[in-house]
Amino acid sequence: MRTPTNESVSTDIAECSEARVSEPVSARPHHKGGKAEPERKCILTGEVSPRAGLIRLAVSPDGLVLPDVQAKAPGRGAWIGVTRAELEQATEDGRLRGALSRAFKTGALEISPELPHMIEAALVRTVLDRLGLELRGGNIVLGSQRIADSARKGEVVLVCHASDASADGMSKLDQAWRVGQDKEGSGARGLRLPLDRAALSVALGRENVVHFGVIGRHGRTTAADRVSSALERLMSFQGDVHSSDEASRDTANPRDDAGEPHDKI
């Protein structure tokens, strides 16, 4: 990624700091563990939010605007905190180009019409990579029966379901999770993901993964925190179209989840 002429590599941080000068105390950075959480300003809405929930855009050496969802590319960055639909509209009406030109101090930018898709694909990859890492770290349990048993013991802090999971399979595991979390009667449910069983199976290296549970661990940042953070960014960008409120939706694959091959692993 390039750094435009005469621009400091930290200008996206400085820009955010300037934006907060006249803000009330309640709008300034939250503190966690005694440290301020970094915040950035969305170039489209002007709202200042925690950096972890925003998406960074950077520019390649040839002027192409690209997603930098890990926020690791060198040079100046621009941050957005909008849904895919809002970004597509901003791209069509020219607001995105104008905002990026001001952020990068140049009009010589190439904005692909595929940028929204590229961002979503990058966020999906981040989620899948995170799940793979947590599985290798022993923080994810698979198989409906194993998830249910661990959930009832209070070991599972987050239950997730594929987008094509059956309502019955989700209901059984959600009930087990409520028992373990002492939330019986609350109606709390697991999270229906914006990912189907095929995507989860590839990410977790198992056949027909429809559900998984994230084990609770002691520490400042838990596996559930890391998984939730990645999922929240993806679902926020998608506009929460796959929220867990859809738990009653019929699945495209109606077979009983209890018969999934991975239950036998």
TIZAGU-64838 format. One line per 2 residues: number of its first residue (from 1); their letters; for each residue x, y, z of N, C-alpha, C, O. Coordinates in steps of 0.05 Angstrom, whole numbers. Each point is the difference from the previous one (the first is absolute). Layout:
N
NUM = A = X,Y,Z,X,Y,Z,X,Y,Z,X,Y,Z | ...
END
This chain:
265
1 = MR = 17,-24,0,-17,24,0,18,25,0,21,0,12 | -30,21,-26,17,24,-2,-6,20,22,-21,0,12
3 = TP = 40,18,-8,-4,23,17,1,25,-18,21,6,-10 | -43,9,7,0,23,-18,21,20,8,8,2,23
5 = TN = 2,13,-43,21,19,4,-6,20,23,-22,11,2 | 42,-8,15,-1,19,23,-21,-7,21,-8,17,16
7 = ES = -2,-41,-17,-20,-9,20,13,-18,21,15,-19,-7 | -20,24,32,11,-16,21,-15,-27,1,-23,-1,-6
9 = VS = 38,-20,13,-13,-27,2,-20,-1,22,-15,-20,2 | 15,39,16,-19,-1,23,-23,20,-3,-13,6,20
11 = TD = 9,4,-44,-20,21,-3,-28,-9,6,-17,16,8 | 11,-42,-12,-28,-9,6,-4,1,30,-23,4,8
13 = IA = 43,-7,8,-2,3,29,-3,29,8,-17,7,17 | 33,10,-29,-1,28,7,-27,12,-8,-11,16,15
15 = EC = 0,-24,-38,-26,10,-9,-22,-7,20,-17,16,5 | 19,-40,6,-20,-8,19,2,16,26,-20,7,12
17 = SE = 44,-2,-3,5,15,24,-12,28,-3,-12,11,19 | 16,2,-42,-10,26,-5,-30,1,1,-12,19,9
19 = AR = 0,-41,-19,-30,-1,-1,-12,-1,27,-24,7,4 | 39,-15,17,-11,-4,26,4,24,18,-10,0,23
21 = VS = 24,21,-32,7,23,17,-25,12,13,1,6,24 | -22,-2,-39,-24,13,10,-22,-19,10,-22,8,6
23 = EP = 29,-34,-5,-20,-20,8,-4,-1,30,19,6,15 | -43,-12,-5,-4,-3,28,16,-24,11,8,-17,-16
25 = VS = -4,16,41,15,-22,12,-12,-27,-7,14,-20,-4 | -41,18,3,-13,-25,-5,6,-11,-28,-4,-24,-5
27 = AR = 13,42,-13,5,-9,-27,30,-7,-5,7,-8,-21 | 9,13,42,28,-6,-3,7,-29,5,-18,-15,9
29 = PH = 43,7,-13,7,-29,0,-9,-13,26,3,11,22 | -13,-36,-25,-6,-16,23,26,-11,11,20,-2,-14
31 = HK = -20,-5,39,24,-11,12,-5,-29,8,-20,-7,12 | 39,-10,-18,-2,-28,7,27,-9,11,21,3,-14
33 = GG = -22,-13,38,25,-8,12,19,23,5,25,-4,0 | -36,28,3,18,23,5,11,13,-25,14,20,2
35 = KA = -21,-31,-26,10,11,-25,-23,9,-17,-21,-12,-1 | 25,35,-13,-20,10,-18,-2,-17,-24,20,-7,-12
37 = EP = -45,0,4,-3,-15,-25,2,19,-24,-13,21,0 | 30,-27,-19,3,17,-24,-26,5,-14,-17,-18,-3
39 = ER = 13,43,-6,-24,7,-15,8,12,-26,22,11,-3 | -41,-12,-17,5,11,-26,-26,13,-9,-22,-6,9
41 = KC = 24,24,-29,-23,14,-11,-7,-12,-27,17,-2,-18 | -42,-5,15,-10,-11,-25,-1,23,-21,-11,21,6
43 = IL = 24,-25,-29,2,22,-19,-27,5,-14,-4,21,-13 | -15,-39,16,-26,3,-13,-21,12,18,-17,16,-8
45 = TG = 17,-23,33,-20,9,19,10,22,19,-16,15,11 | 43,-14,-7,11,19,18,-1,-9,29,9,15,18
47 = EV = -20,-38,-13,-2,-11,27,27,-12,10,14,-13,-16 | -8,18,41,24,-11,12,-8,-25,16,-17,1,17
49 = SP = 31,-23,-23,-7,-25,13,26,-16,6,21,6,-11 | -23,-26,29,24,-17,5,10,-12,-25,-15,-10,-17
51 = RA = 41,11,13,13,-10,-24,-7,-29,-7,-3,-7,-23 | 0,-9,44,-5,-29,-4,-25,-5,-15,-3,-21,-13
53 = GL = -16,40,13,-25,-5,-14,-2,12,-27,-20,-2,-14 | 42,16,5,0,13,-26,18,-16,-19,13,-19,7
55 = IR = -14,28,-32,16,-13,-21,18,20,-12,-8,22,-8 | 33,-29,6,21,18,-11,3,-5,-30,0,-22,-9
57 = LA = 3,44,-6,6,-1,-28,27,12,-4,8,19,13 | 7,-30,-31,27,9,-7,3,2,-30,-17,-9,-15
59 = VS = 39,20,6,5,4,-29,25,-15,-8,21,2,12 | -23,-17,-34,23,-15,-11,18,20,-14,-7,23,-5
61 = PD = 32,-32,-2,19,18,-14,-11,11,-26,8,22,-9 | -27,-36,-4,-10,9,-25,-27,15,3,-14,6,-19
63 = GL = 7,1,44,-23,17,5,-26,-14,4,-21,13,0 | 21,-40,2,-25,-15,4,-8,-1,29,17,-7,17
65 = VL = -41,14,-11,-11,0,27,-7,-29,7,-15,-13,-14 | 27,3,36,-4,-28,8,-7,-2,29,7,17,16
67 = PD = -22,-38,-8,-6,-4,28,24,-9,15,16,-16,-10 | -13,26,35,22,-8,17,-13,-7,27,4,14,20
69 = VQ = -18,-36,-20,-16,-7,24,16,-6,24,-10,1,23 | 36,-9,-27,17,-5,23,14,26,9,14,-1,21
71 = AK = -18,22,-36,13,26,7,30,-2,4,11,11,19 | 2,-24,-38,29,-4,2,15,13,-23,25,1,2
73 = AP = -38,8,-22,14,12,-23,13,27,9,-12,15,15 | 36,-10,-25,14,25,8,-13,24,-14,-15,-3,-19
75 = GR = 21,26,29,-10,25,-12,-27,9,11,-10,-11,19 | 0,32,-32,-25,12,8,-23,-19,-4,0,-15,-20
77 = GA = -20,16,37,-23,-17,-3,-26,16,3,0,22,12 | -21,-32,-24,-27,12,3,-18,-21,12,2,-23,-7
79 = WI = -20,32,25,-17,-19,14,-29,3,-6,-9,23,-3 | -5,-45,1,-29,1,-6,-15,-17,21,11,-20,9
81 = GV = -35,29,-2,-16,-15,19,-29,-1,-10,-19,7,15 | 16,-16,-40,-27,-2,-12,-5,-29,-9,18,-16,-1
83 = TR = -43,11,-6,-7,-27,-11,8,-2,-29,6,20,-13 | -8,-44,3,7,-4,-28,-19,15,-18,8,13,-20
85 = AE = -34,-13,26,-20,14,-16,6,30,0,-2,13,-21 | 9,-2,44,7,29,2,25,6,-16,2,21,-13
87 = LE = 17,-39,14,25,4,-15,-5,-1,-30,11,16,-15 | -28,-35,6,-6,-1,-28,-14,25,-9,5,10,-22
89 = QA = -23,1,38,-14,25,-7,20,23,-1,-1,17,-19 | 20,-16,38,19,22,0,19,-2,-23,10,20,-10
91 = TE = -5,-44,0,17,-4,-23,-14,9,-25,12,13,-17 | -38,-19,15,-15,8,-24,-4,30,-2,1,11,-22
93 = DG = -7,2,45,-5,29,-2,24,18,3,-2,24,0 | 26,-37,2,25,16,0,9,9,27,22,12,2
95 = RL = -37,-17,19,8,10,27,25,-14,9,17,12,14 | -14,-38,-20,24,-15,8,25,12,-13,20,4,13
97 = RG = -22,2,-39,24,12,-13,7,26,12,24,6,5 | -44,11,1,6,26,12,13,-3,27,19,14,7
99 = AL = -30,-32,9,10,-4,27,29,-12,0,17,8,15 | -12,-26,-34,27,-12,-2,20,21,-11,23,0,9
101 = SR = -32,17,-27,18,20,-11,8,20,22,23,8,1 | -41,-2,17,7,18,22,17,-15,20,19,12,12
103 = AF = -24,-37,-7,15,-15,20,29,-5,-9,19,2,16 | -16,-8,-42,27,-6,-10,13,24,-13,23,-2,-10
105 = KT = -37,25,9,11,25,-11,7,-3,-29,20,12,-9 | -34,-28,-6,5,-4,-28,-25,-10,-14,-16,-15,11
107 = GA = 13,23,-36,-22,-10,-16,7,-22,-18,-17,-12,-14 | 44,5,14,10,-21,-18,-4,-27,13,19,-14,7
109 = LE = -44,6,-4,-7,-25,13,-17,-17,-19,-17,10,-15 | 21,-36,16,-17,-19,-15,-17,-16,20,10,-14,17
111 = IS = -36,17,-20,-19,-13,18,-15,-21,-15,-17,6,-17 | 22,-31,22,-13,-22,-14,-29,-2,9,-6,3,23
113 = PE = -12,-8,-42,-28,-4,7,-3,-25,17,-21,-5,12 | 42,-12,-11,-1,-25,15,10,5,29,2,-19,15
115 = LP = 4,44,-8,11,5,27,-18,-11,22,10,-13,19 | -36,18,-19,-17,-12,21,2,-30,2,1,-11,22
117 = HM = -1,-2,-45,4,-30,0,27,-8,11,2,-19,15 | 18,34,-22,27,-6,9,2,3,30,13,-16,14
119 = IE = -26,36,-3,0,4,29,-14,-23,14,10,-11,19 | -34,3,-29,-14,-21,12,15,-26,-1,1,-16,19
121 = AA = 12,10,-42,16,-24,-3,23,-1,20,6,-20,11 | 6,44,-7,23,1,19,-10,-4,28,14,-12,16
123 = LV = -37,23,-9,-11,-4,27,-8,-29,5,4,-11,22 | -15,-2,-43,-6,-29,2,25,-16,5,0,-18,17
125 = RT = 21,24,-32,25,-14,3,12,4,28,11,-19,12 | -14,43,-1,9,5,27,-14,-17,20,12,-11,19
127 = VL = -38,8,-22,-16,-17,18,9,-29,-2,4,-13,21 | -2,3,-45,7,-28,-4,28,-6,10,5,-21,12
129 = DR = 14,40,-16,27,-4,10,0,0,31,14,-16,12 | -30,33,0,-2,1,29,-11,-26,11,9,-10,20
131 = LG = -29,-1,-33,-12,-25,9,21,-23,-1,2,-16,18 | 14,16,-40,20,-20,-2,21,2,22,9,-20,11
133 = LE = -1,45,-5,20,4,21,-11,-9,28,14,-12,15 | -39,19,-10,-12,-7,26,-3,-30,2,2,-11,22
135 = LR = -9,-3,-44,-2,-29,1,27,-12,7,2,-19,16 | 19,28,-29,27,-10,6,9,6,28,16,-14,12
137 = GG = -27,36,-1,6,7,28,-16,-15,20,2,5,24 | -20,-23,-33,-17,-15,18,-23,15,12,-11,-7,21
139 = NI = 3,29,-34,-21,17,10,-27,-5,-12,-20,14,7 | 18,-32,-26,-25,-5,-14,-8,-30,3,17,-17,-3
141 = VL = -42,12,9,-10,-27,2,-20,-5,-22,-17,17,-6 | 19,-41,-7,-17,-7,-23,-17,-24,7,6,-15,18
143 = GS = -27,11,-33,-17,-23,4,-23,7,18,4,9,23 | -29,-13,-32,-23,9,16,0,-11,28,-5,15,19
145 = QR = 11,-40,-15,-1,-12,27,22,11,17,-5,6,24 | 28,-3,-35,23,11,16,-6,29,7,6,9,22
147 = IA = -17,6,-41,-6,28,6,-21,2,23,3,15,18 | -24,-32,-21,-21,0,21,11,-7,27,-7,13,20
149 = DS = 24,-34,-19,11,-8,26,17,22,12,-2,5,24 | 19,7,-40,18,21,10,-17,25,8,7,13,19
151 = AR = -27,-8,-35,-17,24,6,-14,-3,26,-2,19,16 | -9,-43,-10,-15,-4,25,19,3,24,-9,7,22
153 = KG = 34,-12,-26,20,2,22,9,29,4,16,6,18 | -25,12,-36,7,28,2,27,6,-13,11,21,4
155 = EV = 0,-40,-19,26,4,-13,-1,15,-26,19,13,-7 | -42,-14,-6,-4,14,-26,-12,28,5,-21,2,11
157 = VL = 36,18,-19,-10,28,4,-13,12,-25,-14,20,2 | 19,-33,-25,-12,10,-25,-8,-24,-17,17,-17,-6
159 = VC = -42,15,-2,-9,-21,-18,-7,13,-27,-14,20,-2 | 25,-32,-19,-5,11,-27,-11,-21,-19,6,-24,3
161 = HA = -24,33,-21,-13,-18,-19,4,9,-28,1,24,-6 | 2,-43,-13,3,7,-28,-26,12,-10,-21,-4,12
163 = SD = 22,19,-33,-23,14,-11,-21,-20,-9,-24,6,-1 | 32,-31,-6,-19,-20,-9,-5,-21,21,-8,-23,-7
165 = AS = 13,29,32,-7,-19,22,-30,-2,3,-14,19,-5 | 5,-42,14,-29,-3,5,-8,13,26,15,3,18
167 = AD = -40,6,-18,-11,13,24,1,-19,24,6,9,22 | -11,-34,-26,-1,-20,21,28,-4,12,4,-1,24
169 = GM = 16,-1,-41,27,-4,9,10,24,16,13,-3,20 | -20,27,-29,8,24,14,-14,2,27,12,6,21
171 = SK = -37,-13,-20,-16,2,24,11,-18,22,2,9,23 | 6,-33,-30,11,-19,20,25,10,12,4,-1,25
173 = LD = 14,12,-41,26,9,10,-3,26,15,14,5,20 | -32,12,-29,-5,26,14,-11,-6,28,8,14,20
175 = QA = -25,-34,-17,-11,-7,26,22,-10,18,1,7,24 | 17,-24,-34,22,-10,16,18,23,9,9,0,23
177 = WR = -5,19,-41,17,23,7,-13,17,22,14,9,18 | -40,-5,-20,-14,16,20,2,-13,28,3,13,20
179 = VG = -5,-40,-20,3,-14,26,27,5,12,2,6,24 | 19,-9,-40,27,4,10,7,28,8,17,5,17
181 = QD = -30,14,-30,5,28,6,-20,12,20,-1,24,5 | -16,-42,7,-21,9,19,-18,21,-12,-6,20,13
183 = KE = -3,-24,-38,-17,19,-13,-26,-13,-9,-13,9,-19 | 5,-30,33,-25,-13,-7,-23,19,2,-3,15,19
185 = GS = -15,-16,-39,-23,17,-1,5,27,-12,-18,16,-3 | 43,-10,-3,7,26,-11,-5,3,-30,-3,22,-10
187 = GA = 1,-45,-3,-4,1,-29,26,6,-16,-1,2,-24 | 23,0,39,26,6,-14,6,-23,-19,-5,-24,6
189 = RG = 17,31,-28,7,-20,-20,28,3,-10,13,20,4 | -4,-41,-17,27,1,-13,-1,18,-24,-21,12,-7
191 = LR = 43,-11,-6,3,19,-23,-2,-15,-26,16,-18,-5 | -35,26,-12,-1,-11,-28,20,16,-16,-2,24,-2
193 = LP = 21,-38,-10,22,13,-15,-7,6,-29,-18,-12,-11 | 31,31,0,-3,6,-29,17,-18,-17,10,8,-21
195 = LD = -6,-33,31,16,-20,-13,-14,-26,0,-12,-8,20 | 12,-7,-42,-14,-26,-1,19,-22,9,24,5,6
197 = RA = -35,-29,-5,16,-23,10,24,-7,-17,20,-10,10 | -22,16,-36,22,-5,-18,24,17,8,23,-9,1
199 = AL = -28,35,4,22,19,8,12,-8,27,24,0,3 | -41,-7,16,9,-8,26,16,-26,-1,20,-3,14
201 = SV = -28,-15,-31,14,-26,-2,28,4,-11,19,-13,9 | -16,31,-28,27,6,-11,17,13,21,23,-7,4
203 = AL = -34,27,10,15,15,20,9,-17,23,22,3,10 | -39,-22,-2,6,-16,24,11,-28,-7,5,-16,17
205 = GR = -3,10,-43,12,-25,-8,-15,-25,8,12,-21,5 | -39,23,-4,-17,-22,8,-22,-3,-21,-6,20,-14
207 = EN = -7,-43,13,-21,-4,-19,-27,10,12,-7,-7,23 | -7,23,-38,-28,8,7,-2,13,28,-15,-9,17
209 = VV = 30,30,-14,-1,16,25,-24,19,-1,0,18,-16 | -19,-23,33,-24,17,1,-1,17,25,-12,22,-1
211 = HF = 24,-31,22,1,15,26,28,-2,11,15,-18,-6 | -8,38,23,24,-3,16,-4,17,25,-15,19,1
213 = GV = 30,-27,19,-1,15,25,28,11,6,20,-13,-5 | -19,37,17,26,12,7,3,-3,30,-17,9,16
215 = IG = 38,-22,-8,6,-6,29,9,25,14,16,16,-11 | -26,-12,35,9,23,16,27,-5,13,5,-22,10
217 = RH = 12,41,-11,27,-1,11,4,24,17,-11,22,-5 | 28,-25,26,7,24,16,21,16,-15,18,-11,-13
219 = GR = -20,37,16,20,17,-13,-13,27,-7,-24,3,0 | 41,16,-7,-10,27,-7,-17,0,-25,-20,13,-2
221 = TT = 29,-29,-18,-15,-2,-25,-5,-30,-5,19,-15,-3 | -44,8,2,-7,-28,-3,-4,-8,-29,-2,18,-17
223 = AA = 1,-44,12,-6,-10,-27,-26,11,-10,-3,8,-23 | -17,-7,41,-27,10,-8,2,29,-8,-14,9,-18
225 = DR = 30,7,32,4,28,-7,11,2,-28,-9,17,-16 | 29,-33,10,13,2,-26,-19,-9,-23,-1,13,-21
227 = VS = -13,-35,26,-19,-9,-20,-23,20,-4,-7,6,-22 | -3,4,44,-22,19,-1,8,25,-14,-16,11,-16
229 = SA = 40,-1,21,9,24,-12,1,-2,-31,-9,17,-14 | 20,-40,5,2,-4,-29,-28,-3,-12,-6,11,-22
231 = LE = -12,-25,36,-27,-4,-10,-16,26,-1,-15,5,-19 | 18,11,40,-15,25,2,7,19,-23,-17,13,-11
233 = RL = 43,-12,4,8,18,-22,-13,-10,-26,-10,17,-16 | 11,-43,11,-12,-11,-24,-30,5,-1,-10,10,-20
235 = MS = -4,-16,41,-29,2,1,-9,29,-1,-21,7,-11 | 37,11,23,-6,28,0,2,11,-29,-17,15,-9
237 = FQ = 38,-24,-5,3,9,-28,-22,-11,-18,-9,13,-18 | 0,-37,24,-22,-12,-15,-27,11,7,-20,-4,-14
239 = GD = 19,19,36,-25,12,9,-16,-19,17,-24,2,2 | 38,-21,11,-12,-19,19,-22,-17,-14,-20,-6,13
241 = VH = 23,0,-38,-20,-15,-14,-3,-29,9,-19,-13,-6 | 40,4,21,-1,-28,10,-2,0,30,11,-18,13
243 = SS = -25,36,-1,-1,2,29,-13,-25,12,-15,-15,-13 | 21,10,38,-11,-23,14,-30,1,3,-12,-20,8
245 = DE = 0,43,-13,-29,3,1,-14,-17,-21,-24,-4,1 | 40,-5,-21,-11,-17,-21,0,-29,8,-3,-18,-18
247 = AS = 6,12,43,4,-28,9,-24,-18,-8,4,-24,-1 | -27,36,-4,-23,-17,-7,-2,-5,-29,-17,-15,-9
249 = RD = 36,27,-7,0,-4,-29,4,-30,-7,17,-13,12 | -32,3,-32,4,-27,-8,26,-3,-15,8,19,-14
251 = TA = 5,-42,17,26,-4,-14,-4,-12,-27,-20,-14,-6 | 39,19,-11,-1,-11,-27,6,-30,0,-7,-14,-18
253 = NP = 20,6,40,7,-28,3,-15,-10,25,10,4,22 | -33,-17,-25,-17,-6,23,8,-23,17,-13,-5,20
255 = RD = 35,-10,-26,6,-23,16,8,7,28,11,22,5 | -16,-39,14,6,5,28,30,3,4,15,-16,-8
257 = DA = -8,39,21,29,5,5,12,-21,18,24,-4,-1 | -40,-10,16,11,-20,18,13,-22,-15,16,-16,11
259 = GE = -22,14,-37,12,-21,-16,24,8,-16,9,-14,-17 | 2,38,23,23,10,-14,24,-19,4,5,-9,22
261 = PH = 10,4,-44,23,-17,2,20,9,22,13,-16,13 | -9,43,-10,20,9,19,-7,-7,29,18,2,17
263 = DK = -43,-9,-12,-7,-9,27,15,-25,8,3,-6,24 | 7,-9,-43,12,-25,5,30,2,2,14,-20,6
265 = I = -3,44,-9,29,3,1,10,-4,29,24,2,5
END
